[in-house]
Amino acid sequence: MNDFSHLRHKPPTPLAEQRPLVVACAPLRSNINLSRIVRAAGCCGVTKVIACGAAKVVSRIARDGAEQVELDVHRTLAPVLRELRQQSYTLVALEQTTHSQSLFDHRFERRSVLVVGNERTGLTEEELRLVDQAVEIPVYGLPYSHNVATATAMAMYEYCRQFPAG
């Protein structure tokens, strides 16, 4: 018989180096979704989230992520994406498009930006023109897509799976 002793809140696994993944969000309708993204970023060791519009983190939802993750707020997303491209990041849209690749098959570059769209409207045509790649998460029932915070957490987790040491 196995001994699966219960350990509540196991300490985080230290990273060999800081993760070079940035999450960049279009203006979201819900600060709850943004707060959940910040919480998941903290759990993944992602230290920077860029948000646009009237973004505010709800600390009781983001929990320790609110203190561990830098939130950089901008008015609009397109200029931010242009700047990140100049800093040699690969821009990866988390979006269902005609030519998006399944997240299961995607190989992230270490220095990537996960670009997340609005809950209802996704990314604009201008924002999509600025990204290097688009990935989507397959769905097997309705609705047609995951909640933005859930999808972002899944994509960050896949990045972490590919680069477990940081």
PALUMTOR-784973 format. One record per residue: residue in three letters; z, y negated, x of N, C-alpha, C, O in turn. Coordinates in nm, 4 decimals, decimal comma. Each point is the difference from the previous one (the first is absolute). Layout:
Ala; Z; Y; X; Z; Y; X; Z; Y; X; Z; Y; X
...
***
This chain:
Met; 0,0000; 0,1178; 0,0846; 0,0000; -0,1178; -0,0846; 0,0000; -0,1245; 0,0894; 0,0747; -0,0065; 0,0976
Asn; -0,1578; -0,0913; -0,1308; -0,0093; -0,1245; 0,0763; 0,1156; -0,0927; -0,0328; 0,0519; -0,0003; -0,1117
Asp; -0,0132; -0,0771; 0,2094; 0,1025; -0,1018; -0,0218; -0,0682; -0,1359; -0,0103; -0,0356; -0,0600; 0,1014
Phe; 0,0178; 0,0128; -0,2215; -0,0585; -0,1315; -0,0231; 0,1114; -0,0957; -0,0380; 0,0122; -0,0409; -0,1154
Ser; 0,0692; 0,0057; 0,2145; 0,1095; -0,0934; -0,0250; -0,0572; -0,1342; -0,0424; -0,1028; -0,0442; 0,0514
His; 0,1688; -0,0185; -0,1432; -0,0453; -0,1273; -0,0542; 0,0391; -0,1141; 0,0937; 0,1172; -0,0151; 0,0347
Leu; -0,2138; -0,0635; 0,0052; 0,0244; -0,1184; 0,0822; -0,0597; -0,1189; -0,0726; -0,1221; -0,0145; -0,0067
Arg; 0,2067; -0,0693; -0,0467; -0,0480; -0,1147; -0,0768; -0,0383; -0,1128; 0,0942; 0,0753; -0,0350; 0,0909
His; -0,1928; -0,0211; -0,1134; -0,0518; -0,1132; 0,0777; -0,0016; 0,0292; 0,1495; 0,0681; -0,0651; 0,0792
Lys; -0,1471; 0,1638; -0,0438; -0,0206; 0,0340; 0,1401; -0,0506; -0,1246; 0,0734; -0,0849; -0,0713; -0,0535
Pro; 0,1343; 0,0432; 0,1737; -0,0456; -0,1191; 0,0739; -0,1497; 0,0056; 0,0267; -0,0564; 0,1086; 0,0132
Pro; -0,0086; -0,2247; -0,0051; -0,1445; -0,0012; 0,0227; -0,0371; 0,0573; 0,1367; 0,0776; -0,0071; 0,0953
Thr; -0,1967; 0,0634; -0,0881; -0,0539; 0,0498; 0,1254; -0,0477; -0,1198; 0,0815; -0,0822; -0,0779; -0,0485
Pro; 0,1316; 0,0614; 0,1707; -0,0443; -0,1153; 0,0797; -0,1463; 0,0153; 0,0396; -0,0464; 0,1105; 0,0282
Leu; -0,0253; -0,2215; -0,0262; -0,1401; -0,0010; 0,0410; -0,0096; -0,0290; 0,1492; 0,0800; -0,0765; 0,0540
Ala; -0,1772; 0,1372; 0,0125; -0,0215; -0,0249; 0,1426; -0,0471; -0,1436; 0,0238; 0,0309; -0,0600; 0,1030
Glu; -0,1056; 0,0058; -0,1988; -0,0471; -0,1381; 0,0069; -0,0206; -0,0514; -0,1410; -0,0103; 0,0774; -0,0952
Gln; 0,0045; -0,2086; 0,0830; -0,0165; -0,0623; -0,1315; -0,1356; 0,0372; -0,0588; -0,1002; 0,0043; 0,0713
Arg; 0,0975; 0,0224; -0,2010; -0,1266; 0,0342; -0,0665; -0,0911; -0,1227; -0,0069; 0,0431; -0,1067; -0,0436
Pro; -0,1688; 0,1213; 0,0863; -0,0932; -0,1121; -0,0101; -0,0744; -0,0033; -0,1337; -0,1147; -0,0443; -0,0062
Leu; 0,1793; 0,0907; -0,0997; -0,0581; -0,0041; -0,1343; 0,0553; -0,1211; -0,0729; 0,1205; -0,0253; 0,0010
Val; -0,2103; -0,0494; -0,0645; 0,0373; -0,1146; -0,0825; -0,0483; 0,0298; -0,1410; -0,1071; 0,0580; -0,0180
Val; 0,1850; -0,0970; -0,0818; -0,0429; 0,0116; -0,1391; -0,0296; -0,1409; -0,0491; 0,0844; -0,0889; 0,0109
Ala; -0,2044; 0,0684; -0,0652; -0,0405; -0,1312; -0,0511; -0,0326; 0,0138; -0,1484; -0,0898; 0,0752; -0,0378
Cys; 0,1628; -0,1479; -0,0455; -0,0130; 0,0113; -0,1454; -0,0671; -0,1228; -0,0596; 0,0353; -0,1136; 0,0319
Ala; -0,1314; 0,1380; -0,1178; -0,0551; -0,1071; -0,0828; 0,1120; -0,0473; -0,0932; 0,1034; 0,0662; -0,0094
Pro; -0,1214; -0,1782; -0,0589; 0,1040; -0,0426; -0,0943; 0,0286; 0,1101; -0,1021; -0,0889; 0,0426; -0,0738
Leu; 0,2135; 0,0024; 0,0708; 0,0409; 0,1047; -0,0934; 0,0595; -0,0631; -0,1251; 0,0546; -0,1102; 0,0058
Arg; -0,0646; 0,1787; -0,1174; 0,0548; -0,0493; -0,1266; 0,1503; 0,0158; -0,0054; 0,0679; -0,0729; -0,0723
Ser; -0,0151; 0,1682; 0,1487; 0,1403; 0,0355; -0,0126; 0,0715; -0,0040; 0,1351; -0,0410; 0,0661; 0,0953
Asn; 0,1478; -0,1441; -0,0890; 0,0830; -0,0001; 0,1207; 0,0756; 0,1318; 0,0146; 0,0477; 0,0320; 0,1089
Ile; -0,0362; 0,0443; -0,2167; 0,0599; 0,1335; 0,0089; -0,0892; 0,0899; 0,0845; 0,0496; 0,0730; 0,0858
Asn; -0,1811; -0,0775; -0,1091; -0,0917; 0,0796; 0,0815; 0,0053; -0,0436; 0,1460; 0,0037; 0,0848; 0,0892
Leu; -0,0033; -0,2150; -0,0632; 0,0099; -0,0483; 0,1374; 0,1299; 0,0493; 0,0640; -0,0003; 0,0430; 0,1153
Ser; 0,1090; -0,0487; -0,1880; 0,1304; 0,0434; 0,0527; -0,0003; 0,1491; 0,0313; 0,0603; 0,0426; 0,0985
Arg; -0,1267; 0,0361; -0,1803; -0,0110; 0,1440; 0,0265; -0,0868; 0,0265; 0,1230; 0,0271; 0,0920; 0,0771
Ile; -0,1309; -0,1726; -0,0595; -0,0838; 0,0119; 0,1194; 0,0822; -0,0329; 0,1251; -0,0102; 0,0697; 0,1010
Val; 0,0909; -0,1750; -0,1075; 0,0847; -0,0381; 0,1136; 0,1005; 0,1104; 0,0306; 0,0239; 0,0314; 0,1166
Arg; 0,0342; 0,0270; -0,2190; 0,0953; 0,1107; 0,0221; -0,0697; 0,1171; 0,0690; 0,0525; 0,0550; 0,0968
Ala; -0,1694; -0,0170; -0,1458; -0,0738; 0,1114; 0,0606; -0,0415; -0,0350; 0,1429; 0,0030; 0,0859; 0,0881
Ala; -0,0417; -0,2110; -0,0647; -0,0362; -0,0426; 0,1359; 0,1188; 0,0175; 0,0936; -0,0151; 0,0492; 0,1118
Gly; 0,1324; -0,0892; -0,1574; 0,1197; 0,0178; 0,0815; 0,0237; 0,1459; 0,0336; 0,0313; 0,0332; 0,1143
Cys; -0,0460; 0,0538; -0,2122; 0,0193; 0,1440; 0,0226; -0,1022; 0,0558; 0,0984; 0,0289; 0,0950; 0,0728
Cys; -0,1483; -0,1538; -0,0706; -0,1077; 0,0469; 0,0881; 0,0034; -0,0657; 0,1380; -0,0813; 0,0334; 0,0862
Gly; 0,1732; -0,1250; -0,0649; 0,0053; -0,0691; 0,1281; -0,1058; -0,1073; 0,0153; -0,0277; -0,0450; 0,1111
Val; -0,0317; 0,0036; -0,2224; -0,0970; -0,1096; 0,0007; 0,0808; -0,1290; -0,0044; 0,0868; -0,0160; -0,0858
Thr; -0,1145; -0,0750; 0,1767; 0,0854; -0,1182; 0,0124; -0,0593; -0,1274; -0,0585; 0,0670; -0,1033; -0,0028
Lys; -0,1936; 0,1088; -0,0449; -0,0597; -0,1229; -0,0533; -0,0799; 0,0287; -0,1264; -0,0862; 0,0878; -0,0027
Val; 0,1170; -0,1637; -0,1017; -0,0763; 0,0013; -0,1243; -0,0448; -0,1426; -0,0261; 0,0798; -0,0936; 0,0050
Ile; -0,2073; 0,0786; -0,0326; -0,0562; -0,1296; -0,0363; -0,0234; 0,0018; -0,1501; -0,0608; 0,0930; -0,0528
Ala; 0,1088; -0,1952; -0,0153; -0,0184; -0,0098; -0,1449; -0,0635; -0,1340; -0,0311; 0,0154; -0,0964; 0,0751
Cys; -0,0862; 0,0911; -0,1853; -0,0670; -0,1237; -0,0396; 0,0477; -0,0431; -0,1378; 0,0494; 0,0801; -0,0794
Gly; -0,0658; -0,2094; 0,0537; 0,0380; -0,0547; -0,1296; 0,1479; -0,0302; -0,0067; 0,0616; -0,0351; 0,1007
Ala; -0,0043; 0,0485; -0,2191; 0,1424; -0,0292; -0,0241; 0,0834; 0,1237; 0,0278; 0,0660; 0,0527; -0,0896
Ala; -0,0689; -0,0063; 0,2136; 0,0661; 0,1249; 0,0377; 0,1469; -0,0228; 0,0307; 0,0375; -0,0945; 0,0695
Lys; 0,0441; 0,1835; -0,1232; 0,1439; -0,0049; 0,0255; 0,0524; 0,1428; -0,0026; -0,0339; 0,0781; -0,0890
Val; 0,1168; -0,0449; 0,1874; 0,0590; 0,1339; 0,0071; 0,1335; 0,0003; -0,0736; 0,0832; -0,0887; 0,0196
Val; -0,0640; 0,1881; -0,1032; 0,1261; 0,0203; -0,0710; 0,0838; 0,0925; 0,0879; -0,0302; 0,1188; 0,0109
Ser; 0,1346; -0,1718; 0,0516; 0,0739; 0,0756; 0,1016; 0,0675; 0,1250; -0,0553; 0,0135; 0,0985; 0,0726
Arg; 0,0291; -0,0993; -0,1977; 0,0646; 0,1207; -0,0538; -0,1000; 0,1141; -0,0177; 0,0398; 0,1162; -0,0077
Ile; -0,1685; -0,1480; 0,0014; -0,1041; 0,1038; -0,0073; -0,0476; 0,0374; 0,1406; -0,0140; 0,1181; 0,0317
Ala; -0,0106; -0,2175; 0,0510; -0,0483; 0,0253; 0,1361; 0,1081; 0,0586; 0,0893; -0,0297; 0,0640; 0,1009
Arg; 0,1561; -0,0862; -0,1385; 0,1164; 0,0485; 0,0744; -0,0093; -0,0425; 0,1460; -0,0300; -0,1161; 0,0280
Asp; 0,0550; 0,2074; 0,0658; 0,0003; -0,0372; 0,1422; -0,1366; -0,0468; 0,0494; -0,0091; -0,0685; 0,1019
Gly; -0,0967; 0,1052; -0,1736; -0,1326; -0,0460; 0,0374; -0,0108; -0,1512; -0,0003; -0,0763; -0,0573; 0,0777
Ala; 0,1524; -0,0078; -0,1649; -0,0037; -0,1465; -0,0075; 0,0466; -0,0634; 0,1302; -0,0421; -0,1105; 0,0343
Glu; 0,1284; 0,1800; 0,0378; 0,0509; -0,0520; 0,1271; -0,0792; 0,0517; 0,1198; -0,0029; -0,0647; 0,1047
Gln; -0,0607; 0,1794; -0,1190; -0,0702; 0,0640; 0,1116; -0,1472; -0,0400; 0,0103; -0,0602; 0,0110; 0,1068
Val; 0,0032; -0,0569; -0,2168; -0,1435; -0,0274; -0,0046; -0,0220; -0,1505; -0,0103; 0,0573; -0,0670; -0,0858
Glu; -0,1417; 0,0153; 0,1751; -0,0367; -0,1414; -0,0054; -0,0997; -0,0195; -0,1137; -0,1024; 0,0682; -0,0052
Leu; 0,1314; -0,1600; -0,0847; -0,0924; -0,0330; -0,1084; -0,0648; -0,1330; 0,0333; 0,0679; -0,1017; 0,0144
Asp; -0,1985; 0,1034; -0,0025; -0,0779; -0,1186; 0,0337; -0,0820; -0,0355; -0,1245; -0,0883; 0,0763; -0,0391
Val; 0,1161; -0,1897; -0,0228; -0,0645; -0,0370; -0,1263; -0,1091; -0,1045; 0,0245; 0,0211; -0,0993; 0,0696
His; -0,1381; 0,1244; -0,1286; -0,1152; -0,0902; 0,0096; -0,0526; -0,0270; -0,1405; 0,0307; 0,0721; -0,0949
Arg; -0,1093; -0,1760; 0,0843; -0,0563; -0,0356; -0,1298; -0,1072; 0,1000; -0,0440; -0,0001; 0,0464; -0,1140
Thr; -0,0921; -0,0136; 0,2074; -0,1096; 0,0923; -0,0326; -0,0179; 0,1015; 0,1124; 0,0476; -0,0205; 0,1117
Leu; -0,1164; 0,1297; -0,1421; -0,0113; 0,1128; 0,0921; -0,1171; -0,0106; 0,0976; 0,0147; 0,0384; 0,1160
Ala; -0,1282; -0,0882; -0,1580; -0,1202; 0,0018; 0,0851; 0,0215; -0,0657; 0,1367; -0,0379; 0,0596; 0,1008
Pro; 0,0968; -0,1792; -0,0925; 0,0209; -0,0590; 0,1338; 0,0921; 0,0851; 0,0883; -0,0181; 0,0051; 0,1217
Val; 0,1145; 0,0603; -0,1816; 0,0907; 0,0881; 0,0740; -0,0782; 0,1178; 0,0578; 0,0204; 0,0375; 0,1155
Leu; -0,1087; 0,0201; -0,1944; -0,0797; 0,1135; 0,0470; -0,0906; -0,0418; 0,1158; -0,0158; 0,0747; 0,0966
Arg; -0,0430; -0,1926; -0,1058; -0,0843; -0,0497; 0,1103; 0,0819; -0,0146; 0,1285; -0,0461; 0,0364; 0,1082
Glu; 0,1658; -0,0889; -0,1208; 0,0869; -0,0175; 0,1165; 0,0414; 0,1350; 0,0601; 0,0014; 0,0159; 0,1221
Leu; 0,0317; 0,0799; -0,2072; 0,0393; 0,1324; 0,0493; -0,1170; 0,0710; 0,0684; 0,0200; 0,0718; 0,0980
Arg; -0,1391; -0,0910; -0,1478; -0,1184; 0,0580; 0,0649; -0,0161; -0,0593; 0,1401; -0,0321; 0,0720; 0,0946
Gln; 0,0544; -0,2036; -0,0812; -0,0089; -0,0638; 0,1317; 0,1060; 0,0537; 0,0957; -0,0172; -0,0065; 0,1218
Gln; 0,1271; 0,0596; -0,1763; 0,1060; 0,0590; 0,0813; -0,0252; 0,1489; 0,0266; 0,0896; 0,0720; 0,0441
Ser; -0,2114; -0,0272; -0,0711; -0,0454; 0,1373; 0,0290; 0,0662; 0,1076; -0,0850; 0,0166; 0,1132; 0,0456
Tyr; 0,0212; -0,1468; -0,1681; 0,0475; 0,1013; -0,0935; -0,1188; 0,0607; -0,0732; -0,1011; -0,0670; -0,0211
Thr; 0,1129; 0,1931; -0,0176; -0,0952; 0,0638; -0,0906; 0,0536; -0,0210; -0,1411; 0,1149; 0,0338; -0,0285
Leu; -0,1969; -0,0889; -0,0590; 0,0408; -0,0328; -0,1365; -0,0411; 0,1129; -0,0940; -0,1184; 0,0301; -0,0147
Val; 0,2178; 0,0319; -0,0487; -0,0236; 0,1156; -0,0867; 0,0446; -0,0351; -0,1418; 0,1191; -0,0178; -0,0258
Ala; -0,2144; 0,0080; -0,0650; 0,0310; -0,0294; -0,1404; 0,0492; 0,1262; -0,0687; -0,0593; 0,1068; 0,0149
Leu; 0,1669; -0,1191; -0,0896; 0,0473; 0,1089; -0,0854; -0,0571; -0,0300; -0,1382; 0,0637; -0,0661; -0,0820
Glu; -0,1838; 0,1153; 0,0579; -0,0756; -0,0418; -0,1179; -0,1019; 0,1071; -0,0369; -0,0602; 0,0620; 0,0876
Gln; 0,0412; -0,0408; -0,2163; -0,1059; 0,0881; -0,0464; -0,1292; -0,0800; -0,0021; -0,0143; -0,0950; -0,0770
Thr; -0,0807; 0,1345; 0,1633; -0,1301; -0,0657; 0,0042; -0,1080; 0,1079; -0,0017; 0,0297; 0,1192; 0,0066
Thr; -0,1533; -0,1619; -0,0155; -0,1118; 0,0941; -0,0004; 0,0006; 0,0870; 0,1248; -0,0326; 0,1185; -0,0068
His; 0,0693; -0,1765; 0,1210; -0,0072; 0,0730; 0,1261; 0,1367; 0,0216; 0,0657; 0,0077; 0,0219; 0,1209
Ser; 0,0993; -0,0280; -0,1992; 0,1313; 0,0234; 0,0599; 0,0153; 0,1481; 0,0360; -0,0570; 0,0886; -0,0637
Gln; 0,1359; -0,0662; 0,1676; 0,0253; 0,1341; 0,0518; 0,1359; 0,0472; -0,0509; 0,0916; -0,0802; -0,0180
Ser; -0,0794; 0,2088; -0,0048; 0,1283; 0,0548; -0,0410; 0,1034; -0,0234; 0,1107; -0,0305; 0,0161; 0,1182
Leu; 0,1499; -0,0534; -0,1560; 0,1089; -0,0174; 0,0966; 0,0237; 0,1294; 0,0782; 0,0428; -0,0039; 0,1153
Phe; -0,0707; 0,1185; -0,1781; 0,0185; 0,1295; 0,0651; -0,0895; 0,0153; 0,1237; 0,0355; 0,0702; 0,0947
Asp; -0,1519; -0,1366; -0,0965; -0,0985; 0,0148; 0,1075; -0,0008; -0,1169; 0,0978; -0,0683; 0,0052; 0,1023
His; 0,1422; -0,1084; -0,1322; -0,0058; -0,1220; 0,0804; 0,0847; 0,0115; 0,1269; 0,1132; 0,0482; -0,0037
Arg; -0,1695; -0,0928; 0,1155; 0,0737; -0,0098; 0,1260; 0,0263; -0,1478; 0,0269; -0,0920; -0,0771; 0,0271
Phe; 0,2184; 0,0397; -0,0353; 0,0373; -0,1381; 0,0282; -0,0144; -0,0312; 0,1482; 0,0210; 0,0865; 0,0851
Glu; -0,0564; -0,2085; -0,0555; 0,0144; -0,0530; 0,1352; 0,1465; -0,0398; 0,0126; 0,0624; -0,0382; -0,0990
Arg; -0,0070; 0,0466; 0,2196; 0,1418; -0,0371; 0,0154; 0,0244; -0,1434; -0,0434; 0,0974; -0,0279; -0,0699
Arg; -0,1829; -0,0614; 0,1098; 0,0171; -0,1426; -0,0302; -0,0773; -0,0302; -0,1288; -0,1140; -0,0464; 0,0035
Ser; 0,1783; 0,0736; -0,1160; -0,0660; -0,0131; -0,1303; 0,0757; -0,0949; -0,0920; 0,1200; -0,0231; 0,0148
Val; -0,1944; -0,0302; -0,1095; 0,0563; -0,0766; -0,1105; -0,0364; 0,0745; -0,1270; -0,1175; 0,0256; -0,0265
Leu; 0,2178; 0,0088; -0,0514; -0,0220; 0,0612; -0,1303; -0,0101; -0,1146; -0,1004; 0,0980; -0,0705; -0,0243
Val; -0,2154; 0,0520; -0,0334; -0,0271; -0,1117; -0,0892; 0,0119; 0,0483; -0,1442; -0,0733; 0,0888; -0,0435
Val; 0,1666; -0,1488; -0,0295; 0,0360; 0,0464; -0,1339; -0,0393; -0,1053; -0,1029; 0,0270; -0,1187; 0,0185
Gly; -0,0906; 0,1620; -0,1265; -0,0461; -0,0917; -0,1033; 0,0993; -0,0202; -0,1128; 0,1047; 0,0644; -0,0063
Asn; -0,1398; -0,1538; -0,0803; 0,0766; -0,0309; -0,1203; 0,0063; 0,1219; -0,0920; -0,0932; 0,0803; -0,0036
Glu; 0,2028; -0,0669; -0,0705; 0,0217; 0,1162; -0,0861; -0,1129; 0,0201; -0,1021; -0,0383; 0,1138; -0,0272
Arg; -0,0141; -0,2199; -0,0281; -0,1028; 0,0118; -0,1057; -0,1420; -0,0178; 0,0527; -0,0908; 0,0735; -0,0388
Thr; 0,0719; -0,1711; 0,1273; -0,1361; -0,0373; 0,0400; -0,0404; 0,0526; 0,1364; -0,1166; -0,0114; 0,0377
Gly; 0,2105; 0,0691; 0,0378; -0,0331; 0,0514; 0,1328; -0,0295; -0,1123; 0,0978; 0,0566; -0,1089; -0,0100
Leu; -0,1445; 0,1356; 0,1034; -0,0421; -0,0996; 0,0982; -0,1254; -0,0694; -0,0483; -0,0807; 0,0589; -0,0719
Thr; 0,0643; -0,1826; 0,1108; -0,1195; -0,0761; -0,0387; -0,1197; 0,0468; 0,0830; 0,0168; 0,0679; 0,1012
Glu; -0,1356; -0,1038; -0,1438; -0,1212; 0,0327; 0,0758; 0,0066; -0,0621; 0,1394; -0,0394; 0,0635; 0,0979
Glu; 0,0884; -0,1860; -0,0882; 0,0125; -0,0654; 0,1306; 0,0941; 0,0776; 0,0912; -0,0310; 0,0214; 0,1172
Glu; 0,1450; 0,0207; -0,1695; 0,0968; 0,0765; 0,0802; -0,0590; 0,1337; 0,0429; 0,0201; 0,0430; 0,1136
Leu; -0,0925; 0,0229; -0,2035; -0,0618; 0,1288; 0,0339; -0,1061; -0,0156; 0,1086; -0,0164; 0,0891; 0,0834
Arg; -0,0556; -0,2009; -0,0835; -0,1001; -0,0234; 0,1049; 0,0654; -0,0151; 0,1376; -0,0648; 0,0235; 0,1020
Leu; 0,1907; -0,0620; -0,0985; 0,0686; -0,0239; 0,1272; 0,0613; 0,1255; 0,0617; 0,0322; 0,0000; 0,1188
Val; -0,0154; 0,1069; -0,1969; 0,0652; 0,1201; 0,0528; -0,1006; 0,0884; 0,0735; -0,1209; -0,0085; -0,0215
Asp; 0,1750; 0,0939; 0,1092; -0,0830; 0,0927; 0,0770; -0,0221; 0,1314; -0,0735; -0,1063; 0,0610; 0,0111
Gln; 0,2076; -0,0177; -0,0865; -0,0052; 0,1282; -0,0688; 0,0742; -0,0126; -0,1322; 0,0825; -0,0895; -0,0187
Ala; -0,1137; 0,1810; -0,0727; 0,0741; 0,0083; -0,1264; 0,0423; 0,1453; -0,0208; -0,0793; 0,0928; 0,0162
Val; 0,2062; -0,0759; -0,0525; 0,0519; 0,1338; -0,0297; 0,0573; 0,0002; -0,1410; 0,0465; -0,1023; -0,0503
Glu; -0,0508; 0,2183; -0,0116; 0,0594; 0,0152; -0,1315; 0,0822; 0,1273; -0,0038; -0,0201; 0,0916; 0,0797
Ile; 0,1119; -0,0877; -0,1729; 0,0844; 0,1175; -0,0192; -0,0543; 0,0753; -0,1208; -0,0046; -0,0549; -0,1100
Pro; -0,0362; 0,1796; 0,1293; -0,0532; 0,0760; -0,1135; 0,1033; 0,0120; -0,1121; 0,1194; 0,0148; 0,0258
Val; -0,1658; -0,0212; -0,1481; 0,0851; 0,0241; -0,1166; -0,0585; 0,1178; -0,0772; -0,1204; 0,0252; 0,0047
Tyr; 0,2065; 0,0456; -0,0751; -0,0411; 0,1228; -0,0667; 0,0281; -0,0039; -0,1495; -0,0062; 0,1024; -0,0681
Gly; 0,0365; -0,2187; 0,0187; 0,0270; -0,0188; -0,1415; 0,0004; -0,1487; -0,0284; -0,0435; -0,0804; 0,0824
Leu; 0,0919; 0,0454; -0,1971; 0,0043; -0,1414; -0,0386; 0,1390; -0,0557; 0,0224; 0,0979; 0,0736; -0,0121
Pro; -0,0863; -0,2003; 0,0442; -0,1051; -0,1006; 0,0123; -0,0856; 0,0230; 0,1251; 0,0231; 0,0938; 0,0764
Tyr; -0,1205; -0,1798; -0,0576; -0,0988; 0,0187; 0,1057; 0,0510; -0,0327; 0,1394; -0,0668; 0,0319; 0,0984
Ser; 0,1824; -0,0943; -0,0876; 0,0526; -0,0369; 0,1313; 0,1522; -0,0034; -0,0032; 0,0619; -0,0084; -0,1061
His; -0,0035; 0,0151; 0,2252; 0,1445; -0,0096; 0,0146; 0,0443; -0,1453; -0,0083; -0,0799; -0,0912; 0,0209
Asn; 0,2064; 0,0702; -0,0514; 0,0610; -0,1315; 0,0077; -0,0189; -0,0539; 0,1421; 0,0006; 0,0771; 0,0959
Val; -0,0173; -0,2085; -0,0820; -0,0287; -0,0599; 0,1303; 0,1092; 0,0303; 0,1028; -0,0308; 0,0275; 0,1160
Ala; 0,1552; -0,0322; -0,1561; 0,1086; 0,0282; 0,0945; 0,0005; 0,1473; 0,0398; 0,0229; 0,0324; 0,1165
Thr; -0,0475; 0,0559; -0,2107; -0,0059; 0,1431; 0,0285; -0,1162; 0,0308; 0,0929; 0,0165; 0,0728; 0,0979
Ala; -0,1336; -0,1274; -0,1274; -0,1182; 0,0243; 0,0831; 0,0205; -0,0540; 0,1412; -0,0385; 0,0650; 0,0972
Thr; 0,0982; -0,1822; -0,0851; 0,0244; -0,0580; 0,1321; 0,0967; 0,0870; 0,0789; -0,0199; 0,0225; 0,1194
Ala; 0,1242; 0,0265; -0,1851; 0,0954; 0,0885; 0,0670; -0,0692; 0,1281; 0,0471; 0,0266; 0,0480; 0,1101
Met; -0,1144; 0,0067; -0,1924; -0,0716; 0,1220; 0,0376; -0,0891; -0,0250; 0,1214; -0,0053; 0,0829; 0,0908
Ala; -0,0640; -0,1955; -0,0882; -0,0891; -0,0318; 0,1120; 0,0800; -0,0266; 0,1279; -0,0403; 0,0427; 0,1082
Met; 0,1531; -0,1127; -0,1202; 0,0845; -0,0225; 0,1177; 0,0527; 0,1329; 0,0529; 0,0054; 0,0215; 0,1211
Tyr; 0,0329; 0,0666; -0,2114; 0,0504; 0,1306; 0,0417; -0,1081; 0,0780; 0,0747; 0,0295; 0,0652; 0,1001
Glu; -0,1529; -0,0709; -0,1467; -0,1097; 0,0681; 0,0680; -0,0207; -0,0590; 0,1391; -0,0240; 0,0739; 0,0955
Tyr; 0,0327; -0,2047; -0,0832; -0,0084; -0,0627; 0,1324; 0,1115; 0,0556; 0,0896; -0,0253; 0,0357; 0,1151
Cys; 0,1464; -0,0286; -0,1665; 0,1149; 0,0523; 0,0762; -0,0203; 0,1465; 0,0380; 0,0402; 0,0427; 0,1083
Arg; -0,1022; 0,0333; -0,1969; -0,0275; 0,1405; 0,0296; -0,0956; 0,0105; 0,1180; 0,0145; 0,0877; 0,0852
Gln; -0,1133; -0,1784; -0,0809; -0,0974; 0,0019; 0,1078; 0,0563; -0,0527; 0,1320; -0,0435; 0,0414; 0,1075
Phe; 0,1403; -0,1329; -0,1161; 0,0629; -0,0596; 0,1195; 0,1522; 0,0108; -0,0120; 0,0670; -0,1011; -0,0209
Pro; -0,0121; 0,2212; 0,0337; 0,1422; 0,0190; -0,0263; 0,0941; -0,0709; 0,0979; 0,1144; -0,0279; -0,0356
Ala; -0,1587; -0,0015; 0,1560; 0,0899; -0,0604; 0,0990; -0,0009; -0,1533; -0,0036; 0,0763; -0,0653; 0,0712
Gly; -0,1624; 0,0104; -0,1536; -0,0043; -0,1470; -0,0071; -0,1339; -0,0562; 0,0280; -0,0176; -0,1218; -0,0026
***
